[in-house]
């Protein structure tokens, strides 16, 4: 992907800085090889440390709260999940001119599903549905509700209305906006979540899934972790899957029609917000967004979004 900065407030993070942080705070690891990892992620810079560790550093203030949250919760959630997740090993503190907490996690084998695409989306749907279902069954006591720490994933669709409409307007001339408005209006008419909150990843898409030999093996980047309406964790049905695989995914999760409809709205909202924002800096997220928009609009054209 492009090395152009994706955010106006993005920090300069480089190998010498990361080496200094490790040497000062975790000297036992100072002699290990360190290499930058290219990814489509927007909130964190990632470096591979030795053979079996990864260093993750927030790029901007908006992502800084994620590190401590993940360090607290992922060790508790991981044993209950059927796919591997990045369990933190150590928590670094601000130092060496770097202002945020940062983490060292266990390295997970595989490559993200953008670089190493999933061979069989039906098989991926079969793997994803129990992951989402298992996450929702974990005790939520003390879990963080939607907020700035997870870009308000799990909140109501209505809370995204102004942001979504502004993004659609900014797409005028790039794609046809009238169908987007109709689809968004339909999503807002769906009844909101009125049950107890559940755990959610918040950002499941190809860039946050790892594969080995074309098979899904891990889910990464829990910056969107929190508790709330589970609809946003179903977005993967549109941002990754085809209609056939989406049907398989839906059959594997316990979800009512309203939640499935809100999930479609979440997929549309996240896609139309990301598309103009990353249009010139992150082609991977642009491609994911365009796929999600096509899938949502196709559902509406087929009468599935009514």
C-alpha positions as CSV (number, residue, x, y, z in Angstrom):
1,X,0.0,0.0,0.0
2,X,1.0,3.6,-0.2
3,X,3.5,5.1,2.3
4,X,1.6,8.4,2.2
5,X,0.3,9.4,5.6
6,X,-3.4,8.5,6.0
7,X,-4.2,11.0,8.8
8,X,-3.2,14.7,9.3
9,X,-2.2,13.9,12.9
10,X,-0.2,10.8,12.1
11,X,3.1,10.4,13.9
12,X,6.4,9.5,12.3
13,X,7.2,6.0,13.5
14,X,10.4,4.3,12.2
15,X,12.7,1.4,12.9
16,X,15.2,3.4,15.0
17,X,12.5,4.7,17.3
18,X,11.0,1.2,17.8
19,X,14.5,-0.2,18.5
20,X,15.1,2.5,21.1
21,X,11.8,1.8,22.8
22,X,12.5,-2.0,23.0
23,X,16.1,-1.5,24.2
24,X,15.0,0.9,27.0
25,X,12.0,-1.0,28.2
26,X,12.6,-4.7,27.2
27,X,16.4,-5.1,27.0
28,X,16.2,-8.9,26.8
29,X,14.6,-8.5,23.3
30,X,17.0,-5.7,22.1
31,X,19.2,-8.0,20.0
32,X,16.3,-9.6,18.1
33,X,15.8,-8.8,14.4
34,X,13.2,-6.0,13.8
35,X,11.4,-5.4,10.6
36,X,8.5,-3.2,9.6
37,X,5.3,-5.0,8.5
38,X,3.3,-3.5,5.6
39,X,-0.4,-3.7,6.2
40,X,-3.6,-1.9,5.3
41,X,-4.2,-1.0,8.9
42,X,-4.8,2.7,9.6
43,X,-4.4,3.1,13.4
44,X,-1.2,1.2,14.2
45,X,2.4,0.7,12.9
46,X,3.5,-2.9,13.2
47,X,7.0,-4.4,13.4
48,X,8.0,-8.0,13.6
49,X,10.3,-8.7,16.5
50,X,12.3,-11.9,16.2
51,X,10.5,-14.9,14.9
52,X,7.5,-15.0,17.3
53,X,6.6,-11.4,18.4
54,X,5.0,-8.3,16.9
55,X,5.3,-4.7,18.1
56,X,2.2,-2.5,17.7
57,X,2.4,1.2,18.0
58,X,-0.6,3.7,17.7
59,X,-0.1,6.1,14.8
60,X,-2.3,8.9,16.3
61,X,-4.1,10.1,19.4
62,X,-7.4,8.5,18.3
63,X,-5.9,5.1,18.5
64,X,-3.9,5.5,21.7
65,X,-6.7,4.1,24.0
66,X,-6.8,0.8,22.1
67,X,-3.5,-0.6,23.5
68,X,-4.4,-0.8,27.2
69,X,-7.9,-2.0,26.3
70,X,-6.5,-4.9,24.3
71,X,-3.9,-5.7,26.9
72,X,-6.6,-6.0,29.5
73,X,-9.2,-7.9,27.6
74,X,-7.7,-10.1,24.9
75,X,-6.1,-12.5,27.4
76,X,-9.5,-13.0,28.9
77,X,-11.3,-13.4,25.6
78,X,-8.8,-15.5,23.7
79,X,-9.5,-18.9,25.5
80,X,-13.1,-18.7,24.5
81,X,-12.6,-18.1,20.8
82,X,-12.3,-20.7,18.0
83,X,-9.8,-18.7,16.0
84,X,-6.4,-17.3,17.1
85,X,-6.2,-13.7,18.2
86,X,-3.1,-11.5,19.1
87,X,-2.6,-11.9,22.8
88,X,-0.4,-9.1,24.2
89,X,2.8,-10.2,26.0
90,X,4.0,-6.8,27.2
91,X,2.8,-3.2,27.5
92,X,5.2,-0.5,26.7
93,X,5.0,3.1,28.1
94,X,5.6,6.5,26.5
95,X,9.3,7.2,26.1
96,X,12.0,8.2,23.6
97,X,9.8,11.0,22.2
98,X,7.0,8.6,21.5
99,X,3.8,9.7,23.4
100,X,1.6,6.6,23.7
101,X,1.5,3.2,25.3
102,X,2.4,0.4,22.9
103,X,2.4,-3.4,23.0
104,X,4.3,-6.5,22.1
105,X,2.1,-9.4,21.1
106,X,2.7,-13.0,20.0
107,X,3.3,-13.2,16.3
108,X,0.5,-15.1,14.5
109,X,1.5,-17.2,11.5
110,X,-0.1,-16.4,8.1
111,X,-0.7,-13.3,6.0
112,X,-3.7,-11.0,5.9
113,X,-6.5,-12.0,3.6
114,X,-5.7,-9.1,1.3
115,X,-2.2,-10.3,0.5
116,X,-3.1,-14.0,0.7
117,X,-6.8,-14.2,-0.3
118,X,-9.2,-16.7,1.2
119,X,-9.5,-19.6,-1.3
120,X,-13.1,-20.6,-0.4
121,X,-15.4,-17.8,0.9
122,X,-18.0,-20.4,1.9
123,X,-15.4,-22.1,4.1
124,X,-14.5,-18.7,5.5
125,X,-18.1,-18.1,6.4
126,X,-18.3,-21.4,8.2
127,X,-15.2,-20.4,10.2
128,X,-16.4,-16.8,10.9
129,X,-19.8,-17.5,12.2
130,X,-18.7,-19.5,15.3
131,X,-16.1,-16.9,16.0
132,X,-18.7,-14.1,16.1
133,X,-21.1,-16.3,18.0
134,X,-18.5,-17.3,20.6
135,X,-17.5,-13.7,21.1
136,X,-21.1,-12.7,21.8
137,X,-21.5,-15.4,24.5
138,X,-18.6,-14.2,26.7
139,X,-19.5,-12.5,29.9
140,X,-19.5,-8.7,29.4
141,X,-19.0,-7.6,33.0
142,X,-16.8,-4.6,33.0
143,X,-16.6,-4.5,29.2
144,X,-16.2,-1.0,27.5
145,X,-19.4,0.4,25.9
146,X,-19.1,2.2,22.5
147,X,-16.9,5.3,22.6
148,X,-14.0,7.0,21.1
149,X,-11.8,4.1,22.1
150,X,-13.5,1.9,19.4
151,X,-14.8,4.5,17.0
152,X,-18.3,4.0,18.5
153,X,-18.7,0.5,17.1
154,X,-21.7,-1.1,18.7
155,X,-23.6,2.2,19.0
156,X,-26.9,2.9,17.2
157,X,-27.0,3.4,13.4
158,X,-28.8,6.7,14.0
159,X,-25.6,8.0,15.8
160,X,-23.8,7.7,12.4
161,X,-26.4,9.5,10.4
162,X,-24.8,12.9,10.0
163,X,-21.3,11.4,9.3
164,X,-22.8,8.9,6.7
165,X,-24.8,11.6,4.8
166,X,-21.8,13.9,4.7
167,X,-19.6,11.1,3.3
168,X,-22.3,10.2,0.7
169,X,-22.4,13.8,-0.4
170,X,-18.6,13.9,-0.7
171,X,-18.8,10.9,-3.1
172,X,-20.9,12.9,-5.6
173,X,-19.0,12.5,-8.9
174,X,-17.2,9.4,-7.8
175,X,-20.1,7.0,-7.6
176,X,-23.8,7.4,-8.0
177,X,-25.1,8.7,-4.7
178,X,-28.9,8.4,-5.0
179,X,-28.9,4.6,-4.4
180,X,-26.7,5.1,-1.4
181,X,-29.1,7.5,0.2
182,X,-32.0,5.2,-0.4
183,X,-30.2,2.2,1.1
184,X,-29.1,4.3,4.1
185,X,-32.6,5.7,4.7
186,X,-34.0,2.1,4.7
187,X,-31.4,1.0,7.3
188,X,-32.4,3.9,9.6
189,X,-36.0,2.7,9.6
190,X,-35.0,-0.7,11.1
191,X,-35.7,-1.1,14.8
192,X,-32.7,-0.5,17.0
193,X,-31.0,-3.1,19.3
194,X,-33.0,-3.4,22.5
195,X,-31.3,-6.4,24.1
196,X,-28.3,-6.5,26.5
197,X,-25.0,-5.6,24.9
198,X,-22.6,-8.3,23.7
199,X,-18.9,-8.4,22.9
200,X,-17.9,-7.4,19.4
201,X,-14.6,-7.1,17.4
202,X,-16.0,-4.1,15.6
203,X,-13.9,-4.2,12.4
204,X,-13.9,-7.6,10.7
205,X,-12.7,-7.4,7.1
206,X,-10.1,-9.0,4.9
207,X,-7.3,-6.8,6.3
208,X,-8.0,-8.0,9.8
209,X,-8.1,-11.7,8.9
210,X,-5.1,-14.0,8.6
211,X,-4.9,-17.0,6.3
212,X,-2.5,-19.9,5.7
213,X,-2.8,-21.8,2.4
214,X,-6.0,-20.0,1.7
215,X,-7.7,-20.9,4.9
216,X,-8.8,-18.6,7.6
217,X,-6.7,-19.0,10.8
218,X,-6.8,-15.8,12.9
219,X,-8.6,-12.5,13.6
220,X,-6.4,-9.5,14.4
221,X,-6.6,-5.8,15.2
222,X,-9.1,-5.5,18.1
223,X,-9.0,-1.7,18.2
224,X,-12.8,-1.8,17.7
225,X,-13.3,-4.1,20.7
226,X,-16.2,-3.3,23.0
227,X,-19.7,-4.2,24.0
228,X,-22.9,-3.1,22.3
229,X,-25.2,-3.9,19.3
230,X,-23.6,-7.0,17.5
231,X,-24.8,-5.8,14.1
232,X,-21.4,-4.2,13.2
233,X,-19.7,-7.6,13.6
234,X,-21.9,-8.9,10.8
235,X,-20.5,-6.3,8.3
236,X,-18.1,-8.9,7.0
237,X,-21.1,-10.4,5.2
238,X,-20.9,-7.5,2.8
239,X,-17.4,-6.2,2.9
240,X,-15.8,-9.6,2.2
241,X,-18.4,-12.3,1.3
242,X,-20.4,-13.0,-1.9
243,X,-24.2,-13.5,-1.7
244,X,-23.8,-17.2,-1.5
245,X,-21.2,-17.1,1.2
246,X,-23.2,-14.4,3.0
247,X,-26.1,-16.8,3.2
248,X,-23.9,-19.4,4.7
249,X,-22.6,-16.9,7.3
250,X,-26.1,-15.8,8.2
251,X,-27.2,-19.4,8.7
252,X,-24.3,-19.9,11.2
253,X,-25.0,-17.0,13.4
254,X,-28.1,-16.5,15.6
255,X,-29.4,-13.2,14.3
256,X,-32.9,-11.8,13.8
257,X,-34.0,-9.9,10.7
258,X,-33.6,-6.5,12.3
259,X,-30.0,-7.1,13.4
260,X,-29.2,-8.4,9.9
261,X,-30.7,-5.3,8.4
262,X,-28.7,-3.0,10.7
263,X,-25.6,-5.0,9.8
264,X,-26.2,-4.1,6.2
265,X,-26.6,-0.5,7.2
266,X,-23.3,-0.7,9.2
267,X,-21.5,-2.1,6.1
268,X,-22.8,0.7,4.0
269,X,-22.0,3.4,6.5
270,X,-18.5,2.3,7.2
271,X,-17.8,1.8,3.5
272,X,-19.0,5.2,2.4
273,X,-17.1,6.9,5.2
274,X,-13.9,5.1,4.4
275,X,-14.0,5.4,0.6
276,X,-13.5,9.2,0.3
277,X,-11.3,9.4,3.3
278,X,-8.8,6.9,2.1
279,X,-9.3,7.4,-1.6
280,X,-5.7,8.5,-2.3
281,X,-3.9,6.8,0.6
282,X,-5.1,3.3,1.2
283,X,-6.2,1.4,-2.0
284,X,-6.9,-1.8,0.1
285,X,-9.6,-0.1,2.2
286,X,-10.9,1.6,-0.9
287,X,-11.3,-1.8,-2.6
288,X,-13.0,-3.3,0.5
289,X,-15.3,-0.3,0.7
290,X,-16.3,-0.6,-3.0
291,X,-17.0,-4.3,-2.6
292,X,-19.2,-3.6,0.4
293,X,-21.1,-0.9,-1.4
294,X,-21.7,-3.1,-4.4
295,X,-22.9,-6.0,-2.2
296,X,-25.3,-3.7,-0.2
297,X,-26.8,-2.1,-3.3
298,X,-27.2,-5.5,-4.9
299,X,-29.2,-6.7,-1.9
300,X,-31.5,-3.6,-2.3
301,X,-31.9,-4.3,-6.0
302,X,-32.9,-7.8,-5.2
303,X,-35.4,-6.7,-2.6
304,X,-33.3,-8.0,0.3
305,X,-32.8,-4.6,1.8
306,X,-36.5,-3.7,2.1
